[in-house]
């Protein structure tokens, strides 16, 4: 009886204290959920065939040839004469883009620089001898002309509206492989890589990751509609071959340079006349600037458009005609679109207060007129202009004649660059373009040219006539 009573008590106590809930079965969620995204209406195109078909026939193969003559030592050549051996031909190659149906072609200046003959081969294998209409070392642009009509050509796009990440195509002739098309995206805009040696160089490249190699120079960068948005000009490489990034001159600059060369024979350069530096956190603190944007004016050119308009040192330029500029390349790109005597609005910040200044742009000589193309001395392939009083004072010279433009000829073959100021020819002082012609007309055989570059570098050249 004691055992039975004890068992009953145990059962009763267990029933009172056991309050467990009924089991609930829970279905686990998967670690990864798979869903279908809706279609993106602005997604990248699945192929680039339409753009490639539009552009490929308008991109040409450019072949150049130059003759290397003399010993390479100007002092030896001048005093002991030139060797009688035949000059050696030097062959180069690159690309170009047809921009009109009557045969105008744009390419890089470095593709045709120093060449004596230029051959253009179309995509349909036709070949033409090309005439160099004009060059602009400051932007690395050259314009050619062939005698042909009804040619396929590219229409200008708008490089200003290109967006980072947008697809583009590079078309050219790398390694003499004609009509090569590669694709990439816009990696950066208004990029300066310091490859142009001209003293007024303008670098505001479109950076892409489209594969570009030697021979692509002068070729087309097109958008997905087949419109020209840039001229391929350079690559970033330690080996000489493509290694990730390529650079193109934006069509906004190309169009202006081409129009100037076709209309005036030379580029009508407008300058603001300021020395600038980018605004950074460090410079903002140094110059007591509240807003980190734009560029700082660190110097002013005498008698420049900036001085005339009232721009001062340490002003902070933030926009040109309402277009924001945040580094020197962007400012140069905007100013390069205008001609002398054009009026622009410059927005500045002075003493942390924003204001707008109206500026009338001037040419490099300090005037507002167009610089007409000088008649070249044919054998030299050069156009000459007068040296300003400011240039003479800055360089410490009393006379001189400036080489304002070079085409195929003796000066280019001798290594003379545009901007060179000739002070003497065969120990005869020259002060005007007519002085140069008079001296040359009385020379037979060769001449010894002495002068100075705008950066102060004194140079001597031996030129064979």
VOMAR-559957 format. One record per residue (C-alpha): x, y, z. Coordinates in pm, whole numbers, plus 50000, padded with zeros to 5 digits. Example, Ala and Ser with C-alpha at 12.3 -4.5 7.8 and 13.67 -1.06 7.14 Angstrom:
2
512304955050780
513674989450714
//
This chain:
465
500005000050000
502855023750077
504375016449729
501005022549554
500385055349740
503945067049664
503505059449292
500235078549272
501785108749446
504715108049200
502365107348899
500295136049042
503365157949108
504815151048758
501515160648593
501335193248792
504885205048702
505145193348337
503775224048135
505545217447802
503845232547494
502925210847196
505725208946933
505615233946641
507375224646317
509165255146165
510265254845802
513745270445770
514285298145517
517015291045260
520375308445311
520145324244963
517045337344792
516865337044413
514815364244248
514395378043897
515305414743850
513215435343608
514875444243278
516985476343280
515985499543000
519315518443005
521555487943020
524655485042798
523965472242447
524355435142395
526645441942097
528345471041922
527835460241563
525785490541461
528315515841590
531225496141443
529595493441101
528895530841095
532435540641193
534825515341045
534685527940685
535415563740796
538685554340973
541735554040747
545275541040759
547925568640752
551425560440628
554215586040642
557735587840509
560565611140605
564165612740488
566895613140748
569755634040613
573035648240743
575265633741013
572995642941300
575655667341425
574705702741318
578175716941397
579895690741181
577405695340898
577735732940900
581515734940905
582435703840706
579435699340480
576875671640439
577695636340341
577015626739981
575275594340079
571615590439997
569195600440276
567595571240454
563785568240441
561995565640775
558475550740757
555745557041014
552115547541045
548965557041230
545265562941179
542945591041076
539225599141065
537315612440764
535205641840882
533665653140549
532645636340227
535085657940024
538205643240183
539095662540500
540765639840756
541775645941117
544685627741281
547355633841546
550115658941485
552675633941612
551605609141343
552625631941053
555205654241226
558435656041026
557055636240733
557745645240370
555025623840217
551725612440366
549665583940218
546085576640319
544615541940262
540845538340289
539055508240429
538165497940072
541925496639992
542005528239778
545135548939831
545625586839807
548465611039859
547425635240133
548145672240172
548865685940521
546415714740561
547535724840908
548795712741245
548415722441610
551085708141842
549305723842142
546465698842108
548255672341896
545815676941608
546555677441234
544235681540935
544845663540604
543085665740268
542795640039990
541315645039644
538185623839665
534435628439693
531425610039833
533485594740109
532005578940422
532585601840720
531805604341089
529555630941238
530595648641556
529075636641881
529065655642210
532005647242434
530605669742708
527725645842781
529915614842809
529425598643147
531835577843353
531125541343283
529635548042938
530615523742663
532825536142378
534635520242083
538215526741967
538785521441595
542165522741424
545095503741277
547285490441561
550475473241446
549275478441085
546255456341153
543695476540960
540135483341077
540525470541432
537665476941676
537955474842055
535485483942329
535765498842675
534215523742912
534935559942994
537205558343298
537815595643354
537455629543184
539645660743158
542735640043237
546205655743204
549155632043155
551865657343057
552865642242723
552615673442506
555825693642507
554395725042348
554595755242580
550845761642531
549805725142549
546155717342621
545525683442781
541995673542878
541925637442764
539065612542780
540495582442962
539125548142865
540065511742907
539485503742538
542585486042405
544745510242202
548235502342068
550855518841844
549105526341514
545825535941683
547015572041715
544705594841519
541915569141512
538335573441624
536725570741966
532985566941905
529925563242123
527355535542087
525515556041822
528635556341602
529305593641659
532845607241691
533545617642051
537345617442051
540615611841863
542805584942021
546195599642104
548095580742376
548355550842606
549605547042962
552255520142936
555705510643061
556265486742771
554995506842473
551945484242439
548475487042589
548395479442959
545055492043079
544355528342990
544175548942674
543555585942616
541615604942351
541335641942265
537675651942322
535775661642008
534875695242165
538525705042121
538975686641790
536095704641620
537325739241716
540905732341602
539735717641271
537375746641204
540145771841273
542645754441047
540145751740762
539015787840794
542205806440891
545025782140815
546075781841180
544465778241522
543065810041671
544125805542031
542335825142300
543965827742642
542745840242977
546235849643091
546345833343434
548575808943616
546465785143821
546635756344066
544035731444183
542165737044507
542975709644759
542425706145131
545955718845191
545725748744955
542275757645089
543775760445435
546755780245303
544595805345114
541795806445374
539195791545136
535895778045264
534815758144956
537115731744810
536315736244441
537635753244131
541185766144077
543245793444242
544815821644040
548475822544146
549745845843873
548585869743601
550055876643259
550825912943181
548215930042959
546075898542958
542305896042931
542155885243297
543935916843414
541775938743192
538585923043332
539655927443695
540605891943795
543135892444078
545705869244230
544255843844474
540805846144315
539095812344307
537695804443957
534825779643981
533115781243639
533365793643281
530045803443122
528275783343389
530305751543334
532085740743651
535895737443646
537675718943925
541195715143789
543535732443542
542725707743264
539015715443282
539705752943270
542025748742970
539445727442792
536745753942835
538925783242723
540235763442423
536735763942271
536805801342214
538535825441978
540115859342048
537535886742107
534925861542231
533155872242550
532815848042839
531565849243196
533995838243465
532545829943806
535005835844088
535095835444466
536955864444630
537065868045008
534645838745024
532045858144824
530915846544480
530805870644187
530685869943805
533175887943581
532745894343207
535955887843012
536905895642651
539485869442551
542745879142379
545225860942156
548725851042279
550135883742143
547785903842366
545395915342091
541805906242014
542165900941637
542595868941440
546145858941349
546335854840976
548405826940829
551705840640702
552915831540356
555625805240410
559045804240253
558305773240050
561645755840083
561615759440464
557985749240518
557555775640786
555355805440864
556835834641055
555455861141289
556825890341484
557995887541845
556135908942098
557925933942321
556905913642626
558525882242480
561735901342399
561835915442752
561125881642915
563775863242710
566335891242722
566645895142343
566595926442130
565335911041806
563835879441665
561295862941435
558945836041564
558225803241383
554425802641418
553665772141205
555545743441040
554595721540747
556655696740549
560035712840477
563645719140575
562955735040913
560925705541037
563525680940905
566245699841095
564325695641421
563045731041464
559775733041660
556915757641643
557385786841881
561155788641816
562365824941795
565115830041535
567575856941636
570315851241374
570775833441043
574415829040939
575345855541197
572885880641046
570325895441285
566665891241182
563745911341324
560885906641074
559615878540849
560865898140547
564365898040699
564295860140698
563325858940332
566035883840233
568745864240413
567615830840270
567485844339915
571195852739940
572265818940080
573465789139882
574155754840026
573255757140392
572555780340680
573195781741052
570145792241257
570465805541611
567565813341846
565675806542165
562465788642269
559775805542485
560975785842788
564435801542756
566195771942591
568835784642345
569175762842035
571265761041717
570315743541395
572085735941069
569685736540773
570545723840428
568885743240144
//
